[in-house]
Amino acid sequence: MNLGSGILKGLVETARNFVGSYYDPARLVTIQYPDERLPLPEKARSFPMLVYDGEDPEKGLRCVACKICEKECPPQCIYIVLDRDEKGRPRRRPRIFDLDISVCMSCQICVEVCPFDSIKMNTEFELSTADRFGSLLLHKMDLAKPASYYLGLHPVEAGQVNARLAAGPGHAETKAKPGAAPAPAAGTTSGATPAGSDRT
Amino acid sequence: MNRRIPEDVLIEALSTGDLVPESPPRAAVLPRPDKAPQAEAEASPHPISRDDSEGALLEVAVGPHHPSTHGVFRMDVVLDGERVVRLKPVFGYLHRNHEKLGEGGTYLAAMPYTDRLDYFCSLTNNWAYALAVERLAGLEVPERAEYIRVITAELTRVLNHACLIGFLLQELGAMGTPIMYAFREREKILELVEALTGSRMMCNYMRFGGCRCDLPNGWIEACRDVVDALPRFLDEFENLLSTNEILMARTQGIGVLSSELAVQAGVTGPMLRASGVNYDLRRVDRYGIYDRFEFGVPLGAHGDVYDRYMIRMLEMRESVRILQQALRAVPAGPIINPKARLRGFKPPVGEVYGRIEAPKGELGFYLISDGSANPYRYRIRPPSFINLTILEDMCRGATLQDTVVILGAVDIVMGEVDR
């Protein structure tokens, strides 16, 4: 083999890539990001949000302040205080629900353990801010998002959740039981699809 | 380059200022020096007091913010002229208490942290940890989940090896081109991973007894398209690099690691196989369902940097073979063992060591359970950390520029070294 032939062989490849990038879209993979955007996949996730039904985020919040997510969160970034009425009886809703997204690592374990389908993953990722203390601690009203928003983000998963909720109360406990994989995508053959919603 | 030259000739050449005696160009077919460089250096009783020495040793700290050290890693190098006399790896700059955190939280809570070990290969990290806990709790994994695990692990291997070669070439001075080609392929694989797990790097996908969620619609087809396009990319990559004279001159005969030393030091993975030791956990341990696939284990003959590069090229081709077989045979069925518990998981008392062949070597998790919800002891055997321990033996006698290349071929990720 002549000296330099290996380098020439490599240069042919670079030339092929260079010229090919004008003709072959598969070789031109760069996206001009803020102007062009790729659609996010169905399962994309950034940070958690709280889903509410109806119009009023205060009343319709699915969260009942059971604090399971607070307990299971690996970096302990959730802080919940249960709301109580004047006589001190619990109201089954959070008075404070804080989530520190500077600590959160988007692991989705809170979503998996929530028996009430209340906490779900948002896909908003352009969250840079100049205020690194206040703006990164999200409060209840920052986290509350309508169910229609959730359905728009994760149509398949939200459809299954809606079917499960429509099956009535008491089903929430079934979901929390082990073995029920959280929100498998459509077309699965696992037993945890909405087809299993007749289980009580 | 100077490995072929007998020492007396070398010293004479260096002392007369005739630095590079005529040396023929290297090609893959040319015979390679069979003499290890460190053997050469150790043969001399006083390697420091050579004629080319200026009398003083120079201590240089390469890193922790040196661009060639793959993150925050420091090499305290003692140089005699241009030659490395001593080398001390210093790490711990990225230590984040992973093992203690694992003992403080539940078994499940440690799973997202394993993503951050070797952040290029979070899916294999997940698998190793899940495998250890499954052995501890005696959980079976359904067929479909086993196939998904093999597919994701082999995709990860391709991704890791392609990027490593890109980084290695970057350190050899090939600025941009190889790493951009590698990242173009990585991007395709990451898109698959994102569609499957929802995240590009921090996947948190495996669960004890299976996987977190099922394959989305059309994923297998999309994966098959990517896998079928991989051989073309590998051909392109090989044409670009494998016979490149500069690459061969800079890597052949550099950083030679003998098979005896490699075995004694506990080196695993492509580095061990480049030294000619036939040891691949996918074959030896037969964890998962690897016994169902046909694949070869490429072995090197010289144990130098070029062999480590070539082993990774060949392993990518074997991974493509495994992927093609696995994608044809993914069965229907559940993806998680119905007995698996997400909350309140308490494995029985016992201890276990679970290991897999991660792209960088043997990744093992050693767990002791006292029957409670958190592990009593949680210990990781990281491949890149153990492979790094013999860096001095490979670098002694080499020049500083070769040290960078030798380190690059070890394939370290500091998240895993420091934990």
Boltz contact constraints between the chains, C-beta under 6 A:
constraints:
  - contact:
      token1: [A, 1]
      token2: [B, 27]
      max_distance: 6.0
  - contact:
      token1: [A, 3]
      token2: [B, 25]
      max_distance: 6.0
  - contact:
      token1: [A, 6]
      token2: [B, 243]
      max_distance: 6.0
  - contact:
      token1: [A, 6]
      token2: [B, 244]
      max_distance: 6.0
  - contact:
      token1: [A, 6]
      token2: [B, 245]
      max_distance: 6.0
  - contact:
      token1: [A, 7]
      token2: [B, 244]
      max_distance: 6.0
  - contact:
      token1: [A, 7]
      token2: [B, 245]
      max_distance: 6.0
  - contact:
      token1: [A, 9]
      token2: [B, 239]
      max_distance: 6.0
  - contact:
      token1: [A, 10]
      token2: [B, 240]
      max_distance: 6.0
  - contact:
      token1: [A, 10]
      token2: [B, 244]
      max_distance: 6.0
  - contact:
      token1: [A, 13]
      token2: [B, 236]
      max_distance: 6.0
  - contact:
      token1: [A, 13]
      token2: [B, 239]
      max_distance: 6.0
  - contact:
      token1: [A, 13]
      token2: [B, 240]
      max_distance: 6.0
  - contact:
      token1: [A, 14]
      token2: [B, 177]
      max_distance: 6.0
  - contact:
      token1: [A, 29]
      token2: [B, 184]
      max_distance: 6.0
  - contact:
      token1: [A, 41]
      token2: [B, 194]
      max_distance: 6.0
  - contact:
      token1: [A, 41]
      token2: [B, 195]
      max_distance: 6.0
  - contact:
      token1: [A, 43]
      token2: [B, 198]
      max_distance: 6.0
  - contact:
      token1: [A, 44]
      token2: [B, 198]
      max_distance: 6.0
  - contact:
      token1: [A, 45]
      token2: [B, 198]
      max_distance: 6.0
  - contact:
      token1: [A, 74]
      token2: [B, 105]
      max_distance: 6.0
  - contact:
      token1: [A, 74]
      token2: [B, 109]
      max_distance: 6.0
  - contact:
      token1: [A, 74]
      token2: [B, 112]
      max_distance: 6.0
  - contact:
      token1: [A, 105]
      token2: [B, 112]
      max_distance: 6.0
  - contact:
      token1: [A, 107]
      token2: [B, 112]
      max_distance: 6.0
  - contact:
      token1: [A, 107]
      token2: [B, 204]
      max_distance: 6.0
  - contact:
      token1: [A, 113]
      token2: [B, 343]
      max_distance: 6.0
  - contact:
      token1: [A, 178]
      token2: [B, 340]
      max_distance: 6.0
  - contact:
      token1: [A, 178]
      token2: [B, 341]
      max_distance: 6.0
  - contact:
      token1: [A, 178]
      token2: [B, 342]
      max_distance: 6.0
  - contact:
      token1: [A, 179]
      token2: [B, 338]
      max_distance: 6.0
  - contact:
      token1: [A, 181]
      token2: [B, 336]
      max_distance: 6.0
  - contact:
      token1: [A, 184]
      token2: [B, 213]
      max_distance: 6.0
  - contact:
      token1: [A, 184]
      token2: [B, 214]
      max_distance: 6.0
  - contact:
      token1: [A, 185]
      token2: [B, 214]
      max_distance: 6.0
  - contact:
      token1: [A, 185]
      token2: [B, 216]
      max_distance: 6.0
  - contact:
      token1: [A, 187]
      token2: [B, 217]
      max_distance: 6.0
  - contact:
      token1: [A, 188]
      token2: [B, 214]
      max_distance: 6.0
  - contact:
      token1: [A, 189]
      token2: [B, 332]
      max_distance: 6.0
  - contact:
      token1: [A, 190]
      token2: [B, 214]
      max_distance: 6.0
  - contact:
      token1: [A, 190]
      token2: [B, 334]
      max_distance: 6.0
  - contact:
      token1: [A, 190]
      token2: [B, 335]
      max_distance: 6.0
